């Protein structure tokens, strides 16, 4: 916006975070005006902070005078969740080798499934996310697992929120979702059908860590193969047990790092 911020008294840190957040939903470069508008900052303030972030390598000058994320930020981000990703990668790759389907691992980051590792299958299945990407918990199999097997208050709080549809098949009725979560707890796995992208379905199971939910692993398949998904459950359960054993010696807070910030979770 051209004038002052609608949030007077914001700290420099909050302004910088607002600038960086403008890139979260954009894969390309942004103009300075776009950044200022999205971050709710005066153009002069955005210009100054973007300049400092560019000098530090956090942002970079892109084509046509626009701004993009810098390589230094990418380098720093690679350390986020690294211990879990490094430990899990051989198991995720093994899941893919045994099933031939896109295999993935996700953790709960607030109200989203955050994808830590993924191996893409050769089939033409619509892609909804990527490593480092997020999707709403209620629309994905890994997300439903994370909701179902977390502490009860997590699902209770989530179901009181805004459950937006991603496709016509996304379940957004909190009562229907609560019933589905009970079924998932009983069955030990979750499935979806065209709930994130039409043509893509998924199945997932929990991975425990010293008795607590650690993460979720799952497969994404073509919706044409949805009736055949359950045959992969032995692979998923076996991988879950192996991954649990491989990470048992690592404290859960260390394994997941910043994603288990109790202050952040308490506000979601």
C-alpha positions as CSV (number, residue, x, y, z in Angstrom):
1,X,0.0,0.0,0.0
2,X,1.2,3.5,-0.7
3,X,0.4,4.9,2.8
4,X,1.4,3.8,6.2
5,X,0.8,0.3,7.6
6,X,-2.6,-0.5,9.0
7,X,-0.7,-2.1,11.9
8,X,1.2,0.7,13.7
9,X,4.0,-0.2,16.1
10,X,5.1,-3.3,14.2
11,X,8.7,-4.4,14.9
12,X,11.3,-4.6,12.2
13,X,11.3,-8.4,12.7
14,X,7.5,-8.6,11.9
15,X,8.0,-6.5,8.8
16,X,10.8,-8.7,7.5
17,X,8.7,-11.8,8.2
18,X,5.8,-10.2,6.4
19,X,8.0,-9.5,3.4
20,X,9.3,-13.1,3.3
21,X,5.8,-14.5,3.7
22,X,4.7,-12.8,0.5
23,X,6.8,-15.4,-1.4
24,X,5.2,-18.4,0.4
25,X,2.4,-18.7,-2.2
26,X,4.4,-17.4,-5.1
27,X,6.9,-19.5,-7.0
28,X,8.0,-16.6,-9.2
29,X,9.4,-13.1,-8.6
30,X,7.4,-10.2,-7.3
31,X,7.6,-6.5,-7.9
32,X,8.4,-4.1,-5.0
33,X,4.9,-2.8,-5.2
34,X,3.4,-6.3,-4.9
35,X,5.7,-7.0,-1.9
36,X,4.7,-3.7,-0.2
37,X,1.0,-4.4,-0.7
38,X,1.0,-8.0,0.4
39,X,3.2,-7.2,3.5
40,X,1.0,-4.1,4.3
41,X,4.0,-1.8,4.4
42,X,4.7,1.7,3.0
43,X,6.6,1.4,-0.3
44,X,9.6,3.3,1.2
45,X,9.8,0.8,4.1
46,X,9.5,-2.2,1.8
47,X,12.2,-0.7,-0.5
48,X,14.6,-0.3,2.4
49,X,14.1,-3.7,3.9
50,X,14.1,-5.5,0.6
51,X,17.4,-3.8,-0.2
52,X,18.9,-5.0,3.1
53,X,17.6,-8.5,2.6
54,X,19.0,-8.5,-1.0
55,X,22.5,-7.4,0.2
56,X,22.4,-10.3,2.8
57,X,21.5,-12.8,0.1
58,X,18.1,-13.6,1.6
59,X,16.4,-12.0,-1.4
60,X,17.8,-11.5,-4.9
61,X,17.2,-9.3,-7.9
62,X,15.2,-11.2,-10.5
63,X,14.2,-10.5,-14.1
64,X,12.5,-7.3,-15.2
65,X,13.4,-5.5,-12.0
66,X,11.5,-7.9,-9.8
67,X,12.6,-9.6,-6.5
68,X,12.9,-13.3,-5.8
69,X,14.1,-15.5,-3.0
70,X,17.9,-15.7,-2.6
71,X,20.2,-18.7,-2.6
72,X,21.3,-18.0,1.0
73,X,17.7,-18.5,2.3
74,X,17.4,-21.7,0.3
75,X,20.7,-22.9,1.9
76,X,19.5,-22.1,5.4
77,X,16.1,-23.8,4.7
78,X,17.8,-27.0,3.8
79,X,18.7,-27.5,7.4
80,X,15.1,-27.4,8.5
81,X,13.9,-30.9,9.4
82,X,17.1,-32.2,8.0
83,X,17.6,-34.9,10.7
84,X,14.2,-36.4,10.0
85,X,14.6,-36.1,6.2
86,X,18.1,-37.7,6.2
87,X,16.9,-40.5,8.3
88,X,13.7,-41.1,6.4
89,X,14.9,-40.8,2.8
90,X,16.0,-44.4,2.4
91,X,12.7,-45.6,3.7
92,X,10.7,-43.3,1.5
93,X,12.7,-44.5,-1.5
94,X,12.1,-48.1,-0.5
95,X,8.4,-47.5,-0.3
96,X,8.5,-46.2,-3.9
97,X,10.6,-49.2,-5.0
98,X,8.1,-51.6,-3.5
99,X,4.9,-50.0,-4.7
100,X,5.8,-47.9,-7.8
101,X,3.7,-45.1,-6.5
102,X,4.6,-41.6,-5.3
103,X,5.8,-42.0,-1.7
104,X,5.9,-39.2,0.9
105,X,6.5,-38.3,4.5
106,X,4.8,-35.4,6.2
107,X,4.6,-33.8,9.6
108,X,2.1,-31.4,11.1
109,X,3.1,-27.8,10.9
110,X,0.3,-25.9,12.6
111,X,-2.8,-26.5,10.5
112,X,-0.9,-27.9,7.5
113,X,0.7,-31.1,6.4
114,X,4.4,-30.1,5.7
115,X,6.0,-32.4,3.2
116,X,9.6,-33.4,4.4
117,X,10.4,-35.9,1.7
118,X,8.8,-37.3,-1.4
119,X,9.7,-39.6,-4.3
120,X,7.6,-39.2,-7.4
121,X,6.2,-42.2,-9.3
122,X,6.2,-42.5,-13.1
123,X,2.4,-42.4,-13.4
124,X,0.6,-39.3,-14.6
125,X,-1.0,-38.3,-11.3
126,X,-1.8,-34.6,-10.7
127,X,0.8,-33.1,-8.3
128,X,-0.6,-31.1,-5.4
129,X,2.6,-30.3,-3.5
130,X,6.3,-30.6,-3.3
131,X,9.0,-31.1,-0.7
132,X,8.7,-28.1,1.6
133,X,5.1,-27.5,0.5
134,X,2.0,-27.5,2.7
135,X,-1.5,-28.7,2.3
136,X,-4.5,-28.4,4.7
137,X,-4.8,-31.4,7.0
138,X,-8.4,-32.2,6.3
139,X,-7.8,-32.8,2.5
140,X,-4.9,-35.2,2.5
141,X,-4.4,-38.8,3.8
142,X,-1.2,-37.9,5.6
143,X,-3.0,-34.9,7.1
144,X,-6.0,-36.9,8.3
145,X,-3.5,-39.3,9.9
146,X,-1.8,-36.4,11.7
147,X,-5.2,-35.2,12.9
148,X,-6.5,-38.6,14.0
149,X,-3.4,-39.7,16.0
150,X,-2.4,-36.4,17.5
151,X,-3.6,-35.5,21.0
152,X,-7.4,-35.1,20.9
153,X,-7.3,-31.3,21.4
154,X,-5.5,-30.9,18.0
155,X,-8.4,-32.3,16.0
156,X,-11.0,-30.5,18.2
157,X,-9.3,-27.2,17.6
158,X,-8.8,-27.8,13.9
159,X,-12.4,-28.8,13.2
160,X,-13.6,-25.5,14.7
161,X,-11.6,-23.6,12.0
162,X,-12.3,-22.7,8.4
163,X,-12.3,-26.0,6.4
164,X,-11.9,-24.8,2.8
165,X,-12.6,-27.1,-0.1
166,X,-9.9,-27.8,-2.6
167,X,-12.1,-29.8,-4.9
168,X,-15.8,-30.7,-4.9
169,X,-14.9,-33.9,-3.1
170,X,-13.0,-32.2,-0.2
171,X,-14.9,-32.9,3.1
172,X,-15.6,-29.7,4.9
173,X,-18.4,-30.6,7.3
174,X,-16.7,-30.9,10.8
175,X,-19.2,-33.6,11.9
176,X,-18.4,-35.7,8.9
177,X,-14.7,-35.2,9.4
178,X,-14.9,-36.0,13.1
179,X,-16.6,-39.3,12.2
180,X,-14.0,-40.0,9.6
181,X,-11.2,-39.4,12.1
182,X,-12.8,-42.0,14.4
183,X,-12.8,-44.5,11.6
184,X,-9.1,-43.7,10.8
185,X,-8.2,-44.4,14.5
186,X,-10.0,-47.7,14.4
187,X,-8.6,-48.8,11.0
188,X,-5.1,-47.4,11.5
189,X,-4.9,-45.7,8.2
190,X,-6.5,-42.9,6.1
191,X,-7.5,-42.5,2.5
192,X,-8.6,-39.8,0.2
193,X,-10.3,-39.7,-3.2
194,X,-9.9,-36.6,-5.4
195,X,-9.9,-34.3,-2.3
196,X,-6.8,-32.3,-3.2
197,X,-6.6,-32.7,-6.9
198,X,-9.1,-34.5,-9.1
199,X,-7.5,-37.7,-10.4
200,X,-5.2,-38.1,-7.4
201,X,-6.0,-40.3,-4.4
202,X,-3.9,-41.2,-1.4
203,X,-3.4,-43.6,1.6
204,X,-1.3,-43.0,4.7
205,X,-0.4,-44.5,8.1
206,X,1.1,-43.0,11.2
207,X,4.8,-43.3,12.3
208,X,5.3,-43.3,16.1
209,X,8.2,-42.2,18.2
210,X,8.5,-43.6,21.7
211,X,4.8,-43.9,21.9
212,X,3.9,-40.5,20.4
213,X,2.9,-39.6,16.9
214,X,6.0,-38.5,15.0
215,X,4.9,-38.1,11.4
216,X,2.9,-39.8,8.6
217,X,3.9,-41.7,5.5
218,X,1.8,-42.4,2.5
219,X,1.3,-43.0,-1.2
220,X,-0.4,-41.0,-3.9
221,X,-2.0,-43.0,-6.7
222,X,-4.2,-42.3,-9.7
223,X,-7.8,-42.3,-8.8
224,X,-8.3,-45.1,-11.3
225,X,-6.3,-47.3,-8.9
226,X,-8.1,-46.2,-5.7
227,X,-9.7,-49.6,-5.2
228,X,-6.3,-51.2,-5.1
229,X,-4.6,-48.9,-2.6
230,X,-5.2,-51.1,0.5
231,X,-2.9,-53.8,-0.9
232,X,0.0,-51.5,-0.1
233,X,-0.8,-51.4,3.6
234,X,1.7,-54.1,4.5
235,X,4.5,-52.0,2.9
236,X,3.3,-48.9,4.7
237,X,3.0,-50.5,8.1
238,X,6.4,-52.2,7.7
239,X,8.0,-49.0,6.7
240,X,6.4,-47.3,9.6
241,X,7.9,-49.8,12.1
242,X,11.3,-49.6,10.5
243,X,11.3,-45.8,10.6
244,X,10.1,-45.8,14.2
245,X,13.1,-48.1,15.1
246,X,15.5,-46.0,13.1
247,X,14.6,-42.8,14.9
248,X,14.0,-44.1,18.4
249,X,17.4,-42.9,19.7
250,X,16.7,-39.3,18.5
251,X,14.6,-37.1,20.9
252,X,11.4,-36.2,19.2
253,X,11.9,-32.5,19.6
254,X,15.4,-32.8,18.0
255,X,14.1,-35.0,15.2
256,X,11.4,-32.6,14.2
257,X,13.2,-29.4,15.2
258,X,11.3,-26.1,14.8
259,X,8.1,-27.8,13.8
260,X,7.3,-28.8,17.4
261,X,7.2,-25.3,18.8
262,X,4.6,-25.5,21.5
263,X,3.8,-21.8,21.4
264,X,3.0,-22.1,17.7
265,X,0.9,-25.2,18.0
266,X,-1.1,-23.6,20.9
267,X,-2.3,-20.9,18.6
268,X,-3.5,-23.0,15.7
